[in-house]
Amino acid sequence: MGEDPVENAEISALTSERDQLARAKSELQDRVLRLQAEFDNFRKRTEKDRSEFAQYAGMELIRELLPVLDNFELALKAECASKDYSKGVEMIYQRMADTLKKAGLEPIEAEGKPFDPHVHQAVERFPTDDAPEDKVLSEFQRGYMFKGKLLRASMVKVAVKP
């Protein structure tokens, strides 16, 4: 039995077509896997962005409320003839401070602490032998963190050696 050249040509053409279709299928599967991975990465990135936005969405509102909180602190330090009025201001301040704390606002402790340029802004450097160098002597304006991020640095007076 001899081989038929027409039959061999058809088999060769079919084999070539099969190999070509197998390569195309493999390339398409690879593209699908890459697209799935890209989509998964996009979804994760979007979820992370949404989570961060939700977590810090109130940050600007709280930043706007800080001057009000500062004014309450000043009002509490001022002398007042009416004890009831002072008590009312103190209650309002405490309620506001508690609400902001629940939202994630944390005051930065400054006075008596070592100067930390990450959370303190040195407004005045005061030469003294009564305190160690770079110790915060007093606070002009309280600083705050919001959910672990610096919202406003503390404005402080820092000791330096004369």
C-alpha positions as CSV (number, residue, x, y, z in Angstrom):
1,M,0.0,0.0,0.0
2,G,1.4,3.3,-1.0
3,E,0.7,6.6,0.6
4,D,-1.6,8.9,-1.2
5,P,0.0,12.4,-1.6
6,V,-3.4,14.1,-1.4
7,E,-4.3,12.3,1.8
8,N,-0.8,13.2,3.2
9,A,-1.3,16.8,2.3
10,E,-4.8,16.9,4.0
11,I,-3.3,15.3,7.1
12,S,-0.4,17.7,7.1
13,A,-2.8,20.7,6.6
14,L,-5.1,19.4,9.4
15,T,-2.1,18.8,11.7
16,S,-0.9,22.3,11.0
17,E,-4.3,23.8,11.6
18,R,-4.7,21.8,14.9
19,D,-1.3,23.1,16.1
20,Q,-2.2,26.6,15.2
21,L,-5.5,26.3,17.0
22,A,-3.8,24.8,20.0
23,R,-1.3,27.8,20.1
24,A,-4.2,30.3,19.7
25,K,-6.1,28.5,22.5
26,S,-3.0,28.7,24.8
27,E,-2.5,32.4,24.1
28,L,-6.2,33.1,24.8
29,Q,-6.0,31.2,28.1
30,D,-2.9,33.1,29.0
31,R,-4.7,36.4,28.2
32,V,-7.7,35.4,30.3
33,L,-5.5,34.5,33.3
34,R,-3.7,37.9,33.0
35,L,-6.9,39.8,32.7
36,Q,-8.3,38.0,35.7
37,A,-5.2,38.8,37.7
38,E,-5.3,42.5,36.6
39,F,-9.0,42.7,37.5
40,D,-8.3,41.1,40.9
41,N,-5.5,43.6,41.6
42,F,-7.8,46.5,40.5
43,R,-10.6,45.2,42.8
44,K,-8.2,45.0,45.7
45,R,-6.8,48.4,45.1
46,T,-10.3,49.9,44.8
47,E,-11.4,48.3,48.0
48,K,-8.2,49.6,49.8
49,D,-8.8,53.1,48.4
50,R,-12.5,53.0,49.5
51,S,-11.5,51.7,53.0
52,E,-9.0,54.5,53.4
53,F,-11.4,57.1,52.1
54,A,-14.1,55.9,54.6
55,Q,-11.5,55.8,57.4
56,Y,-10.3,59.3,56.8
57,A,-13.4,60.9,55.4
58,G,-14.1,62.8,58.6
59,M,-10.6,64.1,58.9
60,E,-11.3,67.4,57.2
61,L,-14.4,68.0,59.2
62,I,-12.5,67.4,62.4
63,R,-9.7,69.6,61.3
64,E,-12.3,72.4,60.9
65,L,-13.6,71.7,64.4
66,L,-10.2,72.1,66.1
67,P,-10.4,75.9,66.4
68,V,-13.7,75.5,68.2
69,L,-12.1,73.0,70.5
70,D,-9.2,75.4,71.1
71,N,-11.7,78.2,71.9
72,F,-13.4,76.0,74.4
73,E,-10.1,75.3,76.1
74,L,-9.4,79.1,76.3
75,A,-12.9,79.7,77.7
76,L,-12.2,77.1,80.4
77,K,-9.0,78.9,81.5
78,A,-10.7,82.3,81.7
79,E,-12.1,83.6,85.0
80,C,-15.9,83.7,85.1
81,A,-18.1,85.2,87.8
82,S,-20.9,82.6,87.3
83,K,-20.0,79.0,88.3
84,D,-23.0,77.7,86.5
85,Y,-21.9,79.3,83.3
86,S,-18.4,77.8,83.7
87,K,-19.8,74.4,84.4
88,G,-22.0,74.6,81.3
89,V,-19.0,75.5,79.1
90,E,-17.0,72.7,80.7
91,M,-19.9,70.2,80.0
92,I,-20.2,71.3,76.4
93,Y,-16.4,71.0,75.9
94,Q,-16.3,67.6,77.5
95,R,-19.1,66.3,75.4
96,M,-17.5,67.6,72.2
97,A,-14.1,66.2,73.2
98,D,-15.6,62.8,73.9
99,T,-17.4,62.7,70.6
100,L,-14.3,63.7,68.7
101,K,-12.3,61.1,70.6
102,K,-14.8,58.4,69.6
103,A,-14.4,59.5,66.0
104,G,-10.6,59.0,66.3
105,L,-9.2,62.3,67.5
106,E,-6.3,61.9,70.0
107,P,-4.5,64.8,71.7
108,I,-0.7,64.8,71.5
109,E,1.0,64.9,74.9
110,A,3.7,67.6,74.7
111,E,4.5,69.4,77.9
112,G,7.3,67.8,79.8
113,K,8.0,65.3,77.0
114,P,11.1,65.2,74.8
115,F,10.8,67.3,71.6
116,D,9.7,65.2,68.7
117,P,9.8,67.0,65.3
118,H,7.3,64.5,63.9
119,V,4.5,65.8,66.2
120,H,5.8,69.0,67.7
121,Q,6.5,72.4,66.0
122,A,9.1,74.4,68.0
123,V,7.7,78.0,68.1
124,E,10.2,79.2,70.7
125,R,13.5,77.9,71.9
126,F,14.1,78.9,75.5
127,P,17.7,79.0,77.0
128,T,17.6,77.4,80.4
129,D,19.7,75.2,82.8
130,D,16.6,74.1,84.7
131,A,15.5,71.5,82.1
132,P,17.2,69.0,79.8
133,E,17.9,70.1,76.3
134,D,15.0,69.6,73.8
135,K,12.5,69.1,76.6
136,V,9.1,70.7,75.8
137,L,8.6,73.4,78.5
138,S,5.1,74.5,77.5
139,E,2.5,74.2,74.8
140,F,1.0,77.2,72.9
141,Q,-1.4,75.1,70.9
142,R,-2.4,71.5,71.4
143,G,-1.6,69.0,68.6
144,Y,-3.8,66.1,67.5
145,M,-3.6,62.8,65.8
146,F,-6.5,61.4,63.9
147,K,-6.6,57.6,63.7
148,G,-2.9,57.4,64.0
149,K,-2.1,60.2,61.4
150,L,-0.9,63.6,62.4
151,L,-3.7,66.1,62.0
152,R,-2.1,69.1,63.6
153,A,1.4,69.4,65.2
154,S,1.7,70.8,68.8
155,M,3.1,74.3,68.9
156,V,5.6,74.2,71.7
157,K,8.3,76.0,73.6
158,V,11.5,73.9,73.8
159,A,14.4,74.1,76.3
160,V,18.0,74.7,74.9
161,K,21.2,75.0,76.8
162,P,22.4,78.7,77.1
